[in-house]
Amino acid sequence: MTARRAGAAGCGGCGLGRARGHLEQAVAQLEAARLAWGSWSCGIGRLAGQHLGISDLLDERVLDDPGYGRALDIGGLVGTAVTAAASALRAAGGGGCGGVCPCAAVTAQIGSPHP
């Protein structure tokens, strides 16, 4: 059993535990997307440089290239998505409830919603 599954089991497989699992997967997938974007955007920058006859990707002419500019804009959005998903995961308690499920605590206080 993985650590994530163990945490979800400790939560009784509640909605919060399932949401955490999806967030963990989203963070991992978005990190992979960020790496793929980085590789792709470097390639676009090199192509722009070749087209312009420039080897320095920090040259203003490369940075002003519309294709490379679009690649950089997309990267900003990918970075924002990674940051947002990681923040949501932290807010949801990371990889487990620490042995105390918030759902169980609420159920203990108000009683089970199911007779």
C-alpha positions in Angstrom: 0.0 0.0 0.0 1.4 3.4 -1.0 1.7 6.3 1.5 -1.1 8.1 -0.3 -3.4 5.1 -0.1 -2.5 4.6 3.5 -3.5 8.3 4.2 -6.7 7.8 2.3 -7.5 4.7 4.2 -6.9 6.6 7.5 -9.5 9.1 6.2 -12.0 6.3 5.6 -11.8 7.1 1.8 -13.8 10.3 2.4 -14.4 13.0 -0.2 -11.5 15.0 1.1 -9.2 12.0 0.8 -10.4 11.4 -2.7 -9.9 15.1 -3.6 -6.4 14.9 -2.2 -5.6 11.9 -4.4 -6.8 13.8 -7.5 -4.7 16.8 -6.5 -1.6 14.7 -6.0 -2.1 13.3 -9.5 -2.8 16.8 -10.9 0.4 18.2 -9.4 2.4 15.3 -10.8 0.9 15.7 -14.2 1.3 19.5 -14.2 5.0 19.1 -13.2 5.4 16.8 -16.1 3.7 19.3 -18.4 6.0 22.1 -17.1 9.1 19.9 -18.0 7.7 19.2 -21.4 6.8 22.8 -22.0 10.4 23.8 -21.0 11.9 21.5 -23.6 9.4 22.6 -26.2 10.0 26.3 -25.6 13.7 25.9 -25.7 13.3 24.3 -29.1 11.1 27.2 -30.3 13.7 29.7 -29.0 16.4 27.9 -30.9 14.3 27.9 -34.1 13.6 31.6 -33.7 17.3 32.2 -33.2 18.2 30.2 -36.3 15.6 32.0 -38.3 17.0 35.3 -37.2 20.7 34.2 -37.4 21.2 34.7 -33.6 22.6 32.2 -31.2 21.9 34.1 -28.0 18.3 33.2 -26.8 18.4 36.3 -24.6 18.9 38.6 -27.5 16.0 41.0 -27.8 15.2 40.0 -31.3 14.7 36.4 -30.2 12.6 37.5 -27.2 10.5 39.7 -29.6 9.8 36.8 -31.9 6.0 36.1 -31.8 6.4 32.3 -31.8 8.9 32.4 -28.9 6.8 35.0 -27.1 3.8 32.8 -27.3 5.8 29.9 -26.0 6.9 32.0 -23.0 3.3 33.1 -22.4 2.1 29.5 -22.3 4.9 28.7 -19.8 3.7 31.4 -17.4 0.2 29.8 -17.5 1.6 26.3 -16.9 3.7 27.6 -14.0 0.6 29.3 -12.5 -1.4 26.0 -12.8 1.4 24.0 -11.0 1.6 26.6 -8.2 -2.2 26.7 -7.8 -2.6 22.9 -7.7 0.3 22.6 -5.2 -1.3 25.3 -3.0 -4.6 23.5 -3.1 -2.9 20.2 -2.1 -1.2 22.0 0.8 -4.5 23.5 1.9 -6.1 20.1 1.7 -3.5 18.7 4.1 -0.9 17.4 1.8 -0.7 13.6 1.6 -2.9 12.6 4.5 -5.0 13.6 7.5 -2.2 12.9 10.0 -4.4 10.3 11.5 -7.3 12.7 12.2 -9.8 12.9 9.4 -11.7 16.2 9.4 -14.8 14.4 8.1 -14.7 12.0 11.1 -14.3 14.9 13.5 -17.4 16.7 12.0 -19.3 13.4 12.1 -18.4 12.9 15.7 -19.6 16.4 16.6 -22.9 16.4 14.7 -23.6 12.7 14.3 -23.8 10.7 11.1 -26.0 12.1 8.4 -27.1 8.5 7.7 -29.5 6.7 10.1 
